[in-house]
Amino acid sequence: MAQEEIWDAEAARRYDTPGTGMFASEVLAPTVDRLAELAGDGAALEFAIGTGRVAVPLAERGVPVTGIELSLPMIRQLRTKTDESTIPVIVGDMATAVAPGEFTLVYLVYNTISNLLTQAEQVECFRNAARHLTPGGRFVIELWVPELRKLPPGQTATVYHSEPGYIGLDTYDVLHQHVVSHHFHFDDTRQARLERSPHRYIWPAELDLMAQLAGFELESRHADWTGTEFTADARSHVSVYRIPPTQ
């Protein structure tokens, strides 16, 4: 499925879950705190801004925020929270679309770079971030670590999350480095709702090479937004890349 088909009006309507899930304060507050610190006195650009989960509270912190977003339904949902003068949004692909202005921070959260399904597109995403940044500017990516160590020979799927009313299942194509996430939502009835999204997973080392190709240096990597140490057992990472300042 094309990304425009995945992030349709129905997905936009269901995306916001105020106070719970990725909108829970314990998830969102450390994200916004860290991004505000990295932006400093400059402006921030969010790739795949979506419904403004991060951009709205970041702008409320006084950071000027611009967005790039491919999905018109997601932008319409954002517009129920804030107007174009507060958070301007460029309609387009995060690998190619250009936003006016200069930025000290470009950020891409919640695994979204994996929505680009080829290595070439992901490399272009880094290059697009670089062209928007001032010298010394930073590109921040939040991304999960592929759980291939859980796959015994012959098995192609892992359950990555399970709780009452929800099961998350990933199916892997290790030859092409693709994964499809399956989200099963259910209640006490016999019916369940399934949502699926395709991704191209990226190892941290490959991500670092993409960054080098675009002129970035790895500044830091942690397991989460609060600065937990990144180890071999970490399930995700927050990586901060920096354009070297001019000499």
N, C-alpha and C positions, 0 to 999 in steps of 0.2 A: 504494500500500500504506500502511496505517496504521503508525505508528511501533511499536506493540505487535507487529505482524507482522514488522517488520524486525528488531527487537531481541529475537528469540525465543531459545529454549534453545540452538539450534545456533549462533547468532551469539555468544551469551555464552560458549559453550564454545571458540569459535575466537578470541575477542577478545584474550585475554592472550597475548603473545609475549615472555616474559621475556628481557631483554637485547638484543632486536632491535626494529627498526621504531620505533614511538612509545614502546616500553618501553626503548629503548637509553639508557644512562646519559648520553650526550652530548645527547640530546633531553630526557630527564626531569629531570636535575639542574638545568639552568638554569631550567626551569619552576618547580620546587619552591623554588629559591633566591629567585627574584623574588617568588613568592606569599608566602613566609614574611616577606620584607622588607616587603611591602605590608600584611600582616595586623598586623604589629607585636605588641603585647601583647594584641590582641583575638582574637575567634573568626572563623572563616571558614565560609562556606556555599558549597557547590559545586552549581550547577545541572547536572542530568544527570550524576550522580556515576559512573554506570556500574559497573564492577568495581573501582573505587578506584585506578586507575592513578596518579592524582595525589594523591588524598585520603590514601591509606595512608602514603606517604613524608612528606607534609606533616604528618600527625598525629604521625609518629615524630619530627619536628623540634620537637614541643612545641606546635604550633598546634591548638587545639580545632577540629575539623571536623565539620560536619553536612552531610548531602546531601539532595537531592531527586532522585528517579529514577522514571520511568514504567514501566520494564521490570522485572518480577519476576524473570525469569531472570538479568538482570544483577546484581540485588541478591543473589540466592542465590550467585552467583559471588563477590561481594564478601564475603559472610559466611564463605567458606572462608578468608579472610585475617584478618578482624577481626570482633569482635562488636558488637552494638547499643550497648553501654555505651561503647565506644571511639569509634565513628563512627555516631551515630544517623542513620537515613535515613527521610525522609517519602516515602511512595508518592504520586506525582502528577505533574502537568504543570509544567514549569518556568515557564510563563507565569502560572500561577494558584495553585499549591500554596503553603501557608504553613508555615514552620518556626518552632518556638518559639525565643525567645531574641533577643539583639541581636548584630549582627555588624559588624566593621570592614571586612570584605572579603566580597564575593560574586564568584565567578569562574565563567567558562564557556569551556572550552578546546576546542581541536581542531575548530573549525568548527561546533560543535554548535548554535549559535543558528540556523543555516541549516536545521536539521531542522524548525523551525517554518515552515510552507509559505505563510503569508500575512503581509503587512505588519502587519496588525492584531495578530496573535499575537506578532510580534517586538516591536512597541511595548509590548504588555502584559508581555513578558518584562523589558524595562527598568523598567517601573513596578513589577513584582514585586521586582526587585532593590532598587529605591529604598525600598520599604516595609520591607525587612529591615535596612537600614543605619542606623547611628548617624550623627549629623551629622559631616561630614568623611570618611565611609566611602567606599570605592572599589568599583567594578564593573569587572572585567577581562574582556575578550573577546579570544580568539585566533581569527582568521578569515582565510580565504584571499581573495585579490583575484581577481575574475572575469577570465578570460583571453580576453575578447572581442576583443582586438586580434589574436588569432591566427586569427579566423574571417574568411576572405574571403567576398565575396558568394556566397550560395547554399550555403555549408557550415555545418553545424549541430553539428559535433563536433570535439573536440580530444583528442589524447593528452597527458595531463599527467604521466605517469610510465611509464617502461619499463625493466625490468631482467630478468635471466634468471628465468623462472618467473612473471613478473607483468607485466601491462599495465593501466594505469588510463586510462579513457576517459570523457570528459564529453560529454553531448549537451545542447544548449542550446535553450530556448524563450525567445527574447529578448522576445517580446511580453508574456509573463507573468512574466518574470524567474525562470524555473525552470530547474533543471539536474538531470539524472539522472547519478549517478556509477556507472560500470560497472567492476567489479573482476574481471579475468580471471586465474585462477590455473591454471598448467599445469605439466606435467613432460614427460618424453620420450615419453609415450604420445600417442595421438590424442585423448584426452579432456581437457576443461578444466572448471573450476568457475567459475560466474559468480555474483557477488553484486552487487545493485543497491540504490541508495538515492536517494530524491528529496530535493531541497533547493530553497530559495529563496535565491538569491544577493543580497548586499547590497554596494553600493558604500560605501567609507569615509565619503563625505559624507552618504549616507542614514543610515548608522549614527549619525553625529554628530547628525543632526536627531532621530532617535529618542531619543537621550540627552537632548537639550534638552527634549523633550516630557515627559520623566520627571523633570526637575529636575537633571540632571547637567551638569557641565562637563568638557570634554576636558582631562585633565591631561598626558598624554603618549601618543605613538604611535611604536613602533619596528617594524622589520621582523621581529624575533624576540625571544626571551626574554633574550638577552644584551645587548640595547640597540643592535643594528645600526641605522644610520640608515634611516628609511623614505623611499624614493624612488619615482619613477614606475615603476621596473622591479621593485619588490618584489613577490613572489608571495604574501605574507601579511603580517599585521600583528598586533601585540599592542597593544591600545588600552586605556588606563586612564582611566576616568571617575570623577569625584568629586562627591559631594554637598557643596555648600558648607557649611563649618562655621557654626554659629550665631554671630551677632554678640553 
